[in-house]
């Protein structure tokens, strides 16, 4: 089982935040009491989504990394999993310094 996480979960949540931000702008543009109430609701939704991402990332001992080199996601994950397995079969101290 791999311990690598695809960044797609962050992209999906960021798309939700973007959509809520656009709706917030529309609500602000519409004005009035209804627009103000909707704006507050959307602002709270945006804050909640951002807090959810921050809490999710904060659970790990290390920050997530994004690899920007060559290879598909599957190839890179397979390569890294193989390296970790190889290192763990030797000396764990080498892996963590």
C-alpha positions as a Markdown table, in Angstrom:
| # | Residue | x | y | z |
|---|---|---|---|---|
| 1 | Unk | 0.0 | 0.0 | 0.0 |
| 2 | Unk | 1.4 | 3.3 | -1.0 |
| 3 | Unk | 1.7 | 6.3 | 1.3 |
| 4 | Unk | 1.6 | 8.8 | -1.6 |
| 5 | Unk | -1.4 | 10.9 | -2.0 |
| 6 | Unk | -2.6 | 12.3 | -5.3 |
| 7 | Unk | -3.0 | 16.1 | -5.4 |
| 8 | Unk | -6.4 | 15.7 | -7.1 |
| 9 | Unk | -8.1 | 15.9 | -3.7 |
| 10 | Unk | -6.7 | 19.4 | -3.2 |
| 11 | Unk | -7.6 | 20.4 | -6.8 |
| 12 | Unk | -11.2 | 19.3 | -6.3 |
| 13 | Unk | -11.5 | 21.2 | -3.0 |
| 14 | Unk | -9.9 | 24.3 | -4.6 |
| 15 | Unk | -12.4 | 24.2 | -7.4 |
| 16 | Unk | -15.2 | 24.2 | -4.8 |
| 17 | Unk | -13.6 | 27.2 | -3.1 |
| 18 | Unk | -13.3 | 29.0 | -6.5 |
| 19 | Unk | -16.9 | 28.3 | -7.2 |
| 20 | Unk | -18.0 | 29.6 | -3.8 |
| 21 | Unk | -15.9 | 32.7 | -4.3 |
| 22 | Unk | -17.6 | 33.4 | -7.6 |
| 23 | Unk | -21.0 | 32.9 | -6.0 |
| 24 | Unk | -19.9 | 35.3 | -3.2 |
| 25 | Unk | -19.1 | 37.9 | -5.7 |
| 26 | Unk | -22.5 | 37.5 | -7.4 |
| 27 | Unk | -24.2 | 37.8 | -4.0 |
| 28 | Unk | -22.2 | 40.9 | -3.2 |
| 29 | Unk | -23.1 | 42.4 | -6.6 |
| 30 | Unk | -26.8 | 41.8 | -6.1 |
| 31 | Unk | -26.9 | 43.8 | -2.9 |
| 32 | Unk | -29.8 | 44.0 | -0.5 |
| 33 | Unk | -30.5 | 42.1 | 2.6 |
| 34 | Unk | -30.8 | 38.8 | 0.7 |
| 35 | Unk | -27.4 | 39.3 | -1.0 |
| 36 | Unk | -25.8 | 40.2 | 2.3 |
| 37 | Unk | -27.2 | 37.1 | 4.0 |
| 38 | Unk | -26.1 | 34.9 | 1.2 |
| 39 | Unk | -22.6 | 36.6 | 1.2 |
| 40 | Unk | -22.2 | 35.8 | 4.9 |
| 41 | Unk | -23.2 | 32.2 | 4.3 |
| 42 | Unk | -20.8 | 31.8 | 1.3 |
| 43 | Unk | -17.9 | 33.4 | 3.3 |
| 44 | Unk | -18.5 | 30.9 | 6.1 |
| 45 | Unk | -18.5 | 28.1 | 3.5 |
| 46 | Unk | -15.2 | 29.3 | 2.1 |
| 47 | Unk | -13.6 | 29.5 | 5.5 |
| 48 | Unk | -14.9 | 26.0 | 6.4 |
| 49 | Unk | -13.4 | 24.5 | 3.2 |
| 50 | Unk | -10.0 | 26.2 | 3.7 |
| 51 | Unk | -10.0 | 25.1 | 7.4 |
| 52 | Unk | -10.7 | 21.5 | 6.2 |
| 53 | Unk | -7.7 | 21.6 | 3.8 |
| 54 | Unk | -5.4 | 23.0 | 6.5 |
| 55 | Unk | -6.6 | 20.5 | 9.1 |
| 56 | Unk | -6.1 | 17.6 | 6.6 |
| 57 | Unk | -2.5 | 18.7 | 5.8 |
| 58 | Unk | -1.7 | 19.4 | 9.4 |
| 59 | Unk | -2.3 | 15.7 | 10.4 |
| 60 | Unk | 1.0 | 14.5 | 8.8 |
| 61 | Unk | 4.4 | 14.7 | 10.3 |
| 62 | Unk | 5.8 | 16.2 | 7.0 |
| 63 | Unk | 4.4 | 18.5 | 4.4 |
| 64 | Unk | 3.1 | 16.9 | 1.2 |
| 65 | Unk | 5.5 | 17.2 | -1.8 |
| 66 | Unk | 4.6 | 17.7 | -5.4 |
| 67 | Unk | 6.9 | 16.1 | -8.0 |
| 68 | Unk | 7.2 | 18.1 | -11.2 |
| 69 | Unk | 9.6 | 15.8 | -13.1 |
| 70 | Unk | 9.1 | 13.3 | -15.9 |
| 71 | Unk | 6.8 | 10.3 | -15.6 |
| 72 | Unk | 3.2 | 9.6 | -15.1 |
| 73 | Unk | 1.7 | 9.7 | -11.6 |
| 74 | Unk | 1.5 | 5.9 | -11.5 |
| 75 | Unk | 5.2 | 5.5 | -12.6 |
| 76 | Unk | 6.5 | 8.0 | -10.0 |
| 77 | Unk | 4.5 | 6.4 | -7.2 |
| 78 | Unk | 5.6 | 2.9 | -8.2 |
| 79 | Unk | 9.3 | 4.1 | -8.3 |
| 80 | Unk | 9.1 | 5.8 | -4.9 |
| 81 | Unk | 7.3 | 2.9 | -3.3 |
| 82 | Unk | 10.0 | 0.6 | -4.7 |
| 83 | Unk | 12.8 | 2.8 | -3.3 |
| 84 | Unk | 11.1 | 2.9 | 0.1 |
| 85 | Unk | 10.7 | -0.9 | 0.2 |
| 86 | Unk | 14.3 | -1.3 | -0.8 |
| 87 | Unk | 15.5 | 1.1 | 1.8 |
| 88 | Unk | 13.4 | -0.5 | 4.5 |
| 89 | Unk | 14.7 | -3.9 | 3.8 |
| 90 | Unk | 18.2 | -2.6 | 4.5 |
| 91 | Unk | 18.6 | 0.0 | 7.2 |
| 92 | Unk | 15.8 | 2.3 | 8.3 |
| 93 | Unk | 18.2 | 4.7 | 9.7 |
| 94 | Unk | 19.6 | 5.5 | 6.2 |
| 95 | Unk | 16.0 | 6.4 | 5.2 |
| 96 | Unk | 15.4 | 9.0 | 7.9 |
| 97 | Unk | 19.0 | 10.3 | 8.5 |
